[in-house]
Each structure stands twice: as structure tokens, then as C-alpha cells.
Amino acid sequence: MEKEKLMKDVLLPIGTIFKAKEPNGYEEDSPIIEYIIIGKRTINPRSMKAWDYIVVPFDEGYKNEYKEHTKEWEDNFVYFNHTDIEEVIKSLKDSK
């Protein structure tokens, strides 16, 4: 039983909605946006950097668009670490 407590995940569950500043928007007047967690403990394949969460804007959901000018597909994934979260709005932990 004690071992189970040690193995408990400290990250928020998938489906959690939280508020955070826009990525690279660390100025005081940067807008705060609501995001929803769609994955945890992930690596950004472009930068090969590890992150706590992969999220999408809550009001948009996942988007994947073909950009004609670059001839590439572009998604709206955003990568966050737990320390970047300003406020948790709704978590699956809340409903238990």
C-alpha cells in the first residue's frame, strides 16, 4: 500500500482544463488562455525537448491544417510544464 502512494502521478490528469499565459508570452500583458490537457510526459518532436503536458486551446480543440505556402501540415499543439500553469479550472480529480 505504501508503495502505491509513492508511485502516484503528480501531474494533472488528461482532460484537465487550466489557464496559462501564451507560450513565449511571458510579458506582464500576455493574454491568459484556457487549455485542455491531451497528453502527459511527452517530447516535442521538433525540438526533442521533454515536457510535462501536451495541450490544445480549450475553445478550439485539436486542429491540423495544411499550409499551402509551406506545403506542410500544421497542428495547434502547445507544450507546457507544470510550473507554467496559472490556475486549474476543472480537473477529473474534482469529480471523484
Secondary structure as the mmCIF struct_conf table of DSSP 4:
data_model
#
loop_
_struct_conf.conf_type_id
_struct_conf.id
_struct_conf.beg_label_comp_id
_struct_conf.beg_label_asym_id
_struct_conf.beg_label_seq_id
_struct_conf.end_label_comp_id
_struct_conf.end_label_asym_id
_struct_conf.end_label_seq_id
HELX_RH_AL_P HELX_RH_AL_P1 GLU A 2 MET A 7
BEND BEND1 LEU A 11 LEU A 11
HELX_LH_PP_P HELX_LH_PP_P1 LEU A 12 PRO A 13
TURN_TY1_P TURN_TY1_P1 ILE A 14 GLY A 15
STRN STRN1 ILE A 17 LYS A 21
HELX_LH_PP_P HELX_LH_PP_P2 GLU A 22 GLU A 22
TURN_TY1_P TURN_TY1_P2 PRO A 23 ASN A 24
BEND BEND2 GLU A 27 GLU A 27
TURN_TY1_P TURN_TY1_P3 GLU A 28 ASP A 29
HELX_LH_PP_P HELX_LH_PP_P3 SER A 30 PRO A 31
STRN STRN2 ILE A 32 ILE A 43
TURN_TY1_P TURN_TY1_P4 PRO A 45 SER A 47
STRN STRN3 ALA A 50 PRO A 57
TURN_TY1_P TURN_TY1_P5 PHE A 58 GLU A 60
STRN STRN4 ASN A 64 LYS A 67
TURN_TY1_P TURN_TY1_P6 GLU A 68 LYS A 71
STRN STRN5 GLU A 72 ASP A 75
STRN STRN6 VAL A 78 PHE A 80
HELX_RH_3T_P HELX_RH_3T_P1 HIS A 82 ASP A 84
STRN STRN7 GLU A 87 LYS A 90
HELX_RH_3T_P HELX_RH_3T_P2 LEU A 92 SER A 95
#
